[in-house]
Amino acid sequence: MRKYTQNDTPLFDALKNYVDENVWAFHVPGHKHGKGIEEFTDYVGKAVMEIDVNSMEDLDNLANPIGVIKDAHELAAKAFGADYAYFLINGTTSGIQAMIMAATEPGDKIIMPRNAHKSAFSALILAGVIPVYVYPDINEEFDIAMGITAEQVEEAIKLNPDAKAVLVLNPTYYGITSELKRIIELAHLNNMAVLCDEAHGSHFYFHPDLPPGGIQLGADIAALSIHKTGGSLTQSSLLISKGKRVDPLIIKSILSLTQSTSASYLLMASLDLARKQLATRGKEMLNKIIEITGYAKEEINGHNGLAALNKDDINKPSSLDPTKLVVNVSKTGMTGYEVMRLLRTEFHVQLEMADLSNIMAIISFGDDSESVKFLVNSLKKLTLNRRRGEELITGRILRPEVIVAPRDAYYGKNKSVLLEESAGEISAEMIMVYPPGIPMLCPGERITKDIIEKVKLLKKQHCQLQGMEDPNMEHIKVLGHNV
């Protein structure tokens, strides 16, 4: 077997060899190298369609890799300092679900932050696992959650010594990390696995000025959205693990249950190339991102009521990803949703996300000084041309009471009621804004008037509310009897 280096791309090379061979395709997909959907092929390019193929001997199979995909996995594991790596073609959602299911059994407890992504809560439903929530402190100036502390996790462990795992966000959507090293030590001391949701932290492994990656600190398993900050195609992610606390064979088995048997070679090839780029040029490219994000923060901070989130705004032991550009707009008299919408309609600038108080721009390998300057100048013009109003008060962070386990609530007997009249009921559904996809209400939690009012406020902002069967968000499924 050939000895590969991080400059190699075994899967991508195999795909190019397939194209060069001019194979007569009598296999799926049915477009046959793009000839079966010409209008689409003309737009995206013939090369894209030629490598959109199916599993075969020379291209290996994601369900049981023994060839070039296995080689690509091994290169990825080495690049991230892990023992094992697994390509994910169902996004990081499938990775978070797989690592929770691999580390627990039905009825087990998992210690986790309440501001986790919806995929973690869906894993609780799928796996029948009982959550023990840790509630992070809130930065009231920015109205965002901080990381969780070792002290909070230690208290949760004392109250729940039978928990099997601890889930940590590294970092949160807003780029804020937790006291991860100490949390890992505490969890391992109590024979609990540590799972890292690193959907927004795949770049951490490749620059010394960034917070460290979970595997580098001793975590057992991590799910990384390479497509978010690592350069691969949307929906392509990576699951990495180290050691045997979470059995690699169980991880592989669960991924075989949950991932598509028709794995996209476009997604996998992009992961192969993104890994090469991160491993060989990551530090150099991240230098540029850190520099231009720092410039943006300096230019924005204090301009007409704007406040860019900086490391000094984060209380230790939490830290901040310096490549994240989060800007509080509450003193402009506009909500984050309004600012994001106006930037798109007036300046053709599309941000990553907004909430009631903030906007967020992702600055990544595809950006340069010119694009970031345009963003900064657009934001300055937008806020300068509008009279500042009173600072918006968006309300406190909600902490709904957990009454029933998420799985029991999801599968329990339910009925549909008007959301307006649902206070006191136990929800059988999630309610969240996407992005970031953090549920404000989960199955099994009691609905309060504050939650109802928050949903009404968010509906007025025309943000993307999800989770309820009713697309108009007027009716909600609740358990069929009061608890």
VMD Tcl script that draws the C-alpha trace (Angstrom):
set ca {
  {0.00 0.00 0.00}
  {1.27 3.46 -0.88}
  {2.53 5.65 1.96}
  {0.53 8.87 1.82}
  {1.41 12.34 3.11}
  {-0.87 15.28 3.88}
  {-0.17 16.57 0.36}
  {-2.02 13.57 -1.09}
  {-5.73 13.22 -1.85}
  {-6.35 9.49 -2.42}
  {-10.11 9.69 -2.96}
  {-10.00 12.76 -5.21}
  {-7.21 11.19 -7.27}
  {-9.26 8.00 -7.70}
  {-12.19 10.06 -8.99}
  {-9.98 11.86 -11.49}
  {-8.63 8.51 -12.67}
  {-12.22 7.30 -13.14}
  {-12.99 10.35 -15.31}
  {-9.79 9.92 -17.35}
  {-10.74 6.31 -18.08}
  {-13.87 7.44 -20.00}
  {-16.02 4.76 -18.37}
  {-19.33 3.81 -20.01}
  {-21.64 4.27 -17.02}
  {-24.39 1.73 -16.49}
  {-24.80 2.53 -12.81}
  {-26.60 5.19 -10.79}
  {-26.92 8.17 -10.67}
  {-29.12 8.16 -13.71}
  {-27.86 11.44 -15.16}
  {-24.80 9.46 -16.44}
  {-22.03 12.05 -16.08}
  {-24.48 14.89 -16.61}
  {-25.83 13.83 -20.00}
  {-29.25 13.13 -18.49}
  {-29.78 16.66 -17.15}
  {-28.09 18.97 -19.62}
  {-29.41 22.32 -18.40}
  {-28.01 21.69 -14.93}
  {-24.74 20.34 -16.31}
  {-24.28 23.39 -18.53}
  {-24.59 25.62 -15.47}
  {-22.49 23.76 -12.89}
  {-19.93 22.29 -15.26}
  {-19.20 18.87 -16.74}
  {-16.41 18.03 -14.28}
  {-18.80 18.29 -11.33}
  {-21.21 15.86 -12.93}
  {-18.51 13.41 -13.99}
  {-17.41 12.81 -10.41}
  {-20.97 12.52 -9.09}
  {-20.82 8.74 -9.21}
  {-21.64 5.67 -7.14}
  {-19.59 3.25 -5.06}
  {-17.47 0.77 -7.03}
  {-14.32 -1.24 -6.37}
  {-11.78 1.43 -7.31}
  {-13.74 4.20 -5.54}
  {-14.42 2.26 -2.31}
  {-17.61 2.38 -0.21}
  {-18.29 4.70 2.75}
  {-20.32 2.05 4.59}
  {-17.28 -0.24 4.86}
  {-14.18 1.54 3.56}
  {-11.23 -0.69 2.68}
  {-9.60 1.31 -0.14}
  {-9.20 4.97 -1.03}
  {-11.88 6.18 1.41}
  {-10.10 4.30 4.21}
  {-6.84 5.99 3.14}
  {-8.56 9.39 3.16}
  {-9.98 8.66 6.63}
  {-6.52 7.80 7.95}
  {-5.05 11.03 6.57}
  {-7.87 13.02 8.19}
  {-7.31 11.30 11.53}
  {-3.62 12.13 11.42}
  {-4.26 15.76 10.41}
  {-6.52 16.31 13.45}
  {-4.45 14.27 15.90}
  {-7.10 11.58 16.24}
  {-6.97 7.78 16.09}
  {-9.98 7.45 13.80}
  {-11.85 9.68 11.35}
  {-15.13 9.15 9.53}
  {-16.49 11.16 6.59}
  {-20.03 12.45 7.20}
  {-22.26 13.14 4.21}
  {-25.40 13.84 6.27}
  {-23.81 16.87 7.91}
  {-22.61 17.29 11.48}
  {-26.14 16.47 12.62}
  {-25.43 12.82 11.83}
  {-22.11 13.05 13.68}
  {-23.63 14.50 16.84}
  {-26.36 11.88 16.77}
  {-23.79 9.11 16.20}
  {-21.48 10.15 19.02}
  {-24.32 10.44 21.55}
  {-25.72 7.08 20.48}
  {-22.24 5.48 20.58}
  {-21.48 6.74 24.09}
  {-24.83 5.91 25.70}
  {-27.63 3.36 25.82}
  {-31.38 3.95 26.18}
  {-32.14 5.25 29.66}
  {-28.62 6.58 30.27}
  {-27.98 10.17 31.34}
  {-25.87 12.71 29.47}
  {-24.68 16.02 30.92}
  {-25.03 18.74 28.29}
  {-25.52 22.50 27.88}
  {-29.12 23.59 27.30}
  {-27.96 25.81 24.41}
  {-26.90 22.80 22.32}
  {-27.91 22.44 18.67}
  {-31.20 20.77 17.71}
  {-29.26 17.70 16.51}
  {-28.29 16.90 20.09}
  {-31.92 17.04 21.18}
  {-32.99 14.87 18.24}
  {-30.32 12.38 19.37}
  {-31.93 12.27 22.81}
  {-35.21 11.30 21.16}
  {-33.61 8.71 18.87}
  {-31.45 7.17 21.59}
  {-33.84 7.44 24.52}
  {-31.18 9.23 26.58}
  {-32.03 11.45 29.56}
  {-30.49 14.95 29.54}
  {-28.95 16.63 32.57}
  {-28.85 20.26 31.52}
  {-26.15 22.74 32.43}
  {-27.20 26.37 31.99}
  {-24.34 28.68 30.93}
  {-24.06 32.19 32.28}
  {-25.42 34.99 30.09}
  {-23.45 37.99 28.86}
  {-26.16 40.60 29.38}
  {-24.47 43.24 27.22}
  {-24.63 41.00 24.16}
  {-27.56 38.84 25.34}
  {-25.69 35.62 24.49}
  {-24.73 32.50 26.42}
  {-21.17 31.93 27.56}
  {-19.40 28.59 27.82}
  {-20.04 26.14 30.62}
  {-17.60 25.94 33.52}
  {-15.87 23.00 35.17}
  {-17.61 23.98 38.41}
  {-21.04 23.61 36.77}
  {-20.11 20.23 35.30}
  {-18.64 19.05 38.60}
  {-21.91 19.88 40.35}
  {-23.87 18.00 37.66}
  {-21.58 14.98 38.08}
  {-22.05 14.99 41.86}
  {-25.83 15.00 41.44}
  {-25.71 12.46 38.59}
  {-22.76 10.12 39.15}
  {-24.43 7.54 36.92}
  {-24.25 9.78 33.81}
  {-22.35 8.15 30.95}
  {-21.14 11.18 28.99}
  {-20.63 14.93 28.93}
  {-21.34 16.96 25.78}
  {-19.49 20.27 25.33}
  {-19.82 22.92 22.61}
  {-16.36 23.86 21.33}
  {-17.23 26.61 20.53}
  {-20.83 27.87 20.70}
  {-22.37 29.34 17.56}
  {-21.07 32.71 18.74}
  {-17.50 31.43 19.01}
  {-17.32 31.08 22.81}
  {-15.52 28.11 24.34}
  {-15.92 26.37 27.69}
  {-13.45 25.30 30.38}
  {-12.85 22.22 28.24}
  {-9.55 20.85 29.57}
  {-10.76 20.77 33.16}
  {-14.17 19.40 32.12}
  {-12.45 16.53 30.30}
  {-10.36 15.74 33.39}
  {-13.43 15.74 35.64}
  {-15.46 13.56 33.28}
  {-12.70 11.00 32.81}
  {-12.08 10.86 36.55}
  {-15.73 9.79 36.85}
  {-15.52 7.34 33.92}
  {-17.63 9.50 31.61}
  {-16.90 10.03 27.93}
  {-16.46 13.58 26.62}
  {-18.17 14.46 23.34}
  {-17.38 17.71 21.55}
  {-19.77 19.47 19.22}
  {-17.18 21.28 17.09}
  {-19.53 22.29 14.30}
  {-17.93 25.75 14.46}
  {-14.44 24.68 15.51}
  {-12.86 22.58 12.76}
  {-10.21 25.29 12.23}
  {-9.12 25.21 15.90}
  {-6.69 22.37 15.21}
  {-4.53 24.36 12.80}
  {-3.43 27.60 14.48}
  {-1.79 28.25 17.87}
  {-3.70 31.52 18.43}
  {-7.05 29.74 18.28}
  {-8.63 27.81 21.15}
  {-7.47 24.16 21.11}
  {-9.54 21.41 19.55}
  {-11.26 18.92 21.82}
  {-9.23 15.92 20.68}
  {-6.05 17.89 21.36}
  {-7.19 18.33 24.98}
  {-8.13 14.68 25.47}
  {-11.80 14.50 24.44}
  {-12.98 11.10 23.25}
  {-14.92 12.07 20.15}
  {-15.76 15.23 18.19}
  {-18.03 16.17 15.31}
  {-16.71 18.90 13.00}
  {-18.48 20.87 10.27}
  {-15.62 21.07 7.80}
  {-18.02 22.84 5.43}
  {-18.51 25.74 7.88}
  {-14.93 26.81 8.54}
  {-12.75 24.25 6.75}
  {-13.60 24.81 3.11}
  {-15.52 21.66 2.04}
  {-18.95 21.51 0.42}
  {-22.16 22.09 2.35}
  {-23.34 18.99 4.24}
  {-19.85 17.45 4.42}
  {-18.46 16.95 7.91}
  {-16.06 14.81 9.90}
  {-16.31 12.66 13.01}
  {-13.03 12.02 14.82}
  {-12.25 9.93 17.89}
  {-9.31 9.04 20.10}
  {-8.87 6.14 22.47}
  {-11.32 3.34 23.19}
  {-13.64 4.97 25.74}
  {-16.13 5.31 22.87}
  {-15.75 2.06 20.91}
  {-14.71 2.76 17.26}
  {-16.57 -0.34 16.09}
  {-19.80 0.95 17.64}
  {-19.24 4.35 15.99}
  {-18.85 2.65 12.61}
  {-21.95 0.52 13.21}
  {-24.12 3.52 14.13}
  {-22.93 5.52 11.13}
  {-23.90 2.56 8.94}
  {-27.40 2.78 10.44}
  {-27.83 6.53 10.03}
  {-25.87 7.58 6.93}
  {-27.02 7.26 3.35}
  {-25.92 4.17 1.41}
  {-25.61 6.45 -1.62}
  {-22.78 8.59 -0.29}
  {-22.01 11.68 -2.38}
  {-18.53 11.53 -3.90}
  {-18.68 15.27 -4.46}
  {-18.99 15.79 -0.71}
  {-16.34 13.21 0.16}
  {-13.87 14.54 -2.42}
  {-14.30 18.04 -1.00}
  {-13.49 16.67 2.47}
  {-10.36 15.01 1.10}
  {-9.18 18.31 -0.42}
  {-10.23 20.46 2.55}
  {-8.20 18.20 4.86}
  {-5.17 18.61 2.61}
  {-5.56 22.39 2.60}
  {-6.00 22.60 6.38}
  {-3.04 20.33 7.06}
  {-0.63 21.97 4.62}
  {-1.77 25.62 4.51}
  {-4.13 26.02 7.44}
  {-1.87 28.11 9.67}
  {-0.94 30.47 6.82}
  {-4.55 30.94 5.74}
  {-5.81 31.38 9.30}
  {-3.22 34.11 9.88}
  {-5.01 36.13 7.22}
  {-8.48 35.44 8.64}
  {-7.45 36.46 12.16}
  {-5.90 39.66 10.80}
  {-8.85 40.79 8.69}
  {-11.40 39.89 11.38}
  {-9.41 41.97 13.85}
  {-9.48 44.87 11.38}
  {-13.26 44.55 11.03}
  {-13.78 44.60 14.80}
  {-11.61 47.73 15.22}
  {-13.47 49.55 12.44}
  {-16.93 48.59 13.67}
  {-16.59 48.83 17.43}
  {-18.21 51.99 18.80}
  {-19.43 53.21 15.40}
  {-22.95 54.63 15.75}
  {-23.99 52.29 18.53}
  {-22.29 49.13 17.23}
  {-20.29 46.86 19.54}
  {-18.13 44.03 18.19}
  {-17.62 41.07 20.51}
  {-13.97 40.89 21.65}
  {-12.02 38.60 23.95}
  {-12.23 41.22 26.71}
  {-16.02 40.77 26.71}
  {-15.64 37.10 27.63}
  {-15.17 36.12 31.25}
  {-12.49 33.53 31.89}
  {-12.25 30.57 31.78}
  {-14.27 30.93 28.57}
  {-12.43 32.25 25.52}
  {-13.39 33.58 22.09}
  {-12.64 32.38 18.59}
  {-10.92 35.47 17.07}
  {-12.24 34.65 13.59}
  {-15.88 35.13 14.67}
  {-17.40 38.54 13.90}
  {-20.36 39.11 16.23}
  {-21.76 42.65 16.39}
  {-24.34 43.89 18.89}
  {-26.77 46.30 17.22}
  {-29.26 46.89 20.04}
  {-28.20 50.54 20.51}
  {-28.98 51.36 16.87}
  {-32.73 51.09 17.47}
  {-32.88 48.10 15.11}
  {-32.96 44.39 15.82}
  {-30.33 42.10 14.39}
  {-32.95 40.69 12.04}
  {-33.69 44.15 10.64}
  {-30.01 44.93 10.14}
  {-29.41 41.61 8.38}
  {-32.41 42.12 6.09}
  {-31.38 45.69 5.19}
  {-27.78 44.68 4.49}
  {-29.09 42.15 1.98}
  {-31.67 44.39 0.29}
  {-29.60 47.60 0.19}
  {-26.02 46.32 -0.13}
  {-26.40 42.70 -1.36}
  {-24.54 41.49 1.73}
  {-25.78 38.20 3.22}
  {-24.80 37.54 6.83}
  {-24.58 34.16 8.50}
  {-27.25 34.86 11.10}
  {-28.95 37.39 13.34}
  {-30.80 37.36 16.61}
  {-32.79 40.09 18.31}
  {-29.64 41.82 19.56}
  {-26.78 40.78 17.26}
  {-25.60 40.03 13.77}
  {-22.89 37.56 12.81}
  {-20.63 37.39 9.77}
  {-18.52 34.32 9.03}
  {-15.06 35.27 7.78}
  {-13.29 32.30 6.26}
  {-10.75 31.09 3.71}
  {-12.85 32.53 0.90}
  {-12.60 36.10 2.21}
  {-9.98 38.79 1.67}
  {-9.40 42.40 2.71}
  {-11.61 43.71 -0.09}
  {-14.68 41.66 0.84}
  {-14.33 42.44 4.55}
  {-13.89 46.18 3.87}
  {-17.07 46.12 1.81}
  {-18.92 44.46 4.70}
  {-17.58 47.01 7.20}
  {-18.40 50.01 5.00}
  {-21.88 48.68 4.25}
  {-22.63 48.26 7.94}
  {-21.34 51.75 8.70}
  {-23.46 53.31 5.97}
  {-26.54 51.39 7.03}
  {-26.38 52.51 10.65}
  {-25.25 56.06 9.81}
  {-28.23 56.71 7.55}
  {-30.76 55.81 10.22}
  {-31.59 57.76 13.33}
  {-30.74 55.89 16.47}
  {-33.66 54.99 18.64}
  {-33.88 53.72 22.18}
  {-31.78 50.66 23.01}
  {-33.87 47.57 22.38}
  {-34.53 45.36 25.37}
  {-34.97 41.83 24.03}
  {-35.81 40.09 27.29}
  {-34.13 37.48 29.40}
  {-32.92 34.08 28.23}
  {-35.66 31.50 28.76}
  {-35.13 28.41 30.92}
  {-38.18 26.18 30.50}
  {-38.85 23.57 33.18}
  {-38.18 19.96 32.15}
  {-41.15 17.76 33.09}
  {-40.87 14.69 30.83}
  {-37.94 13.05 29.03}
  {-37.68 14.28 25.40}
  {-38.27 10.83 23.88}
  {-41.35 10.16 26.05}
  {-42.79 13.56 25.18}
  {-42.10 13.17 21.46}
  {-43.73 9.73 21.23}
  {-46.41 10.32 23.86}
  {-50.10 10.82 23.22}
  {-50.56 14.41 22.11}
  {-53.06 16.95 20.92}
  {-52.82 20.21 18.98}
  {-53.72 23.46 20.72}
  {-53.39 27.13 19.89}
  {-49.93 28.34 20.91}
  {-51.61 31.47 22.27}
  {-53.55 29.30 24.74}
  {-50.86 26.72 25.54}
  {-49.31 28.18 28.72}
  {-48.94 25.45 31.33}
  {-49.03 22.60 28.80}
  {-46.11 20.21 28.17}
  {-44.69 20.55 24.68}
  {-44.40 17.57 22.36}
  {-42.45 19.62 19.79}
  {-39.41 21.85 19.48}
  {-39.49 25.56 18.72}
  {-36.32 27.19 17.45}
  {-34.98 29.93 15.23}
  {-32.70 28.68 12.46}
  {-29.94 29.64 12.38}
  {-28.60 28.96 15.00}
  {-30.95 26.00 15.57}
  {-30.89 26.15 19.40}
  {-34.35 25.19 20.71}
  {-36.05 27.70 22.97}
  {-38.51 24.91 23.77}
  {-37.96 21.13 23.64}
  {-40.31 18.16 23.88}
  {-41.05 17.51 27.53}
  {-40.71 21.14 28.68}
  {-43.49 23.28 30.12}
  {-44.75 26.11 27.93}
  {-44.87 29.50 29.67}
  {-46.29 32.90 28.80}
  {-42.73 34.16 28.31}
  {-42.12 31.55 25.62}
  {-45.37 32.41 23.87}
  {-44.49 36.12 23.92}
  {-40.98 35.38 22.61}
  {-42.41 33.40 19.69}
  {-44.80 36.26 18.88}
  {-41.91 38.74 18.95}
  {-39.81 36.54 16.67}
  {-42.70 36.09 14.23}
  {-42.93 39.87 13.92}
  {-39.25 39.86 12.94}
  {-40.02 37.37 10.12}
  {-37.15 35.11 11.19}
  {-37.05 31.41 10.32}
  {-38.96 29.62 13.06}
  {-38.84 25.84 12.88}
  {-39.72 22.70 14.77}
  {-43.51 22.77 14.89}
  {-45.67 20.83 12.46}
  {-47.80 23.92 11.86}
  {-45.82 26.00 9.33}
  {-47.59 29.14 10.53}
  {-46.48 28.51 14.14}
  {-50.01 29.06 15.44}
  {-50.74 25.56 16.79}
  {-48.44 23.43 18.92}
  {-48.56 19.75 19.82}
  {-48.74 19.18 23.58}
  {-49.06 16.08 25.71}
  {-52.62 14.82 25.83}
  {-53.00 15.53 29.54}
  {-51.68 18.07 31.98}
  {-48.68 17.01 34.06}
}
mol new
graphics top color blue
foreach p $ca { graphics top sphere $p radius 0.5 }
foreach p [lrange $ca 0 end-1] q [lrange $ca 1 end] { graphics top cylinder $p $q radius 0.2 }
display resetview
